[in-house]
Each structure stands twice: as C-alpha cells, then as structure tokens.
C-alpha cells in the first residue's frame, strides 16, 4: 500500500501497530480507520491556501529568501491533514503556491 501511495510510511507504522494488536488485515484497518492518503491536488490546495492565509508573515519571509520556511508550510499542511496528505504532492504544491 505504501508503494502504491495508498498510505504514507507514517500511516503504515500505525497500521502495523494495529495489526500486531488486533490481528486485522491491513487493508481492513486502513478502510475502517479512514487512513487513506490524500493525494488529490484540489483538496491539498485548499488546505495550503488556509495555511498561507494564517501565516502571512512567514509567507513574506519565505518570498524574501528564507527558503527553510518551506518545511514549516509543508509541516502545517501535513498537520492539517492529520498526517494523511501525500508528502510528495504536498511538497510540490506548497512550492508552487509560495513560488
């Protein structure tokens, strides 16, 4: 499921822990707990826009050359998706939005 980008490696750890406790099938755990990774750019862009709107000072700092803040924005988006945002897609879209 990680290779197929259905879940992230972080979510895979949660699923593995649940498997060892309950003995449930990993696919069943993912479906039951709603752990499917969010890769849809339309959904992710809405969250990115919210994060940018809440952090105008950091946006200005980023655009002024503090590129280390990219990690801050990615982290905020992943936090908002409760870790379900596809990190690769989030990174790309945050970079595009801030660029």
N, C-alpha and C positions, 0 to 999 in steps of 0.2 A: 504494500500500500504506500510506503514511503517512496519507492522507485516510481510508482505511477502518480505521485504527487496528490494522492487522495488525503494523506495525512502528513504532517511535518515530523521531523525526528523528535521534536519535543513532545508532540502528542503521542508518538509511538512509545515513548517511555511510560506515559500514563496508561496506555493500553496494555503494555506489557505487565505493569504492576497489577492492573485489574485482572489480567489473565491468570497471574500466579495466585491471586486471592480467590477468584471465583471459578476459574477453570473454563470460563466462557470463551467462545470463538471470537477472535479479534475483530472480524467483520461485524459481528453482532454487537460487540462493545462500542465500536465506532458509531454504528447506526443508532443504538439505544441512547447513547450519551450525546449524540449530535456533535461529534468531534471531527466531522469532515472539514478539511482545509478550505479556506476561502481563496479562490484564485480568480474570481470574476472581477475584472478591472472596474466595472461600473460600481460595484459595491465598495471596493477598496478606495476608489477615488472619492466617494462621498465621505469616507472616514478621514482620508488625507486632508480634504478640504476643511473638515471640522477641526482637525489638529492644527492646521495652518492658521485658521481663524482665531484659535485660542492662544496662539503663540506669536503675535506679530513682531515682538522684539527679537526673538530668535530667528525669524524669517529675515529680518533686516541684517542681523549679524551674519547669517549664512550668505546672503547675497553680497555682503561686504567682504567676503573672503574666508569666513570661518567654516570651512567645509567639514570640520569634525562634527558639526551640528546635524549632519545628515543622519548619523547614528541615533541622535536624540529623537528626530522625527520618525525614523523607522521604528524605534522602540515604542514611541507613543502610539503609533498605528497598530503595532502588534499587541500592545496592551489593550487598546480599544476593542480589538477582535478577540480578546481573551486567548491570545496565542494561536488562533486559528487562521490568521492571514498567512498566505503563502509568502515566506520571506523574500524569495527571489522576485516575485511580482511586486511586492511592497517596495523593495529597494529601487526597482526600475521606475515605478510610478512616482515615488517621492522625489527621486532625482529629476524626473521630467517636470513635475509640478513646481519644484523650487527653482529649477534652472531658468 
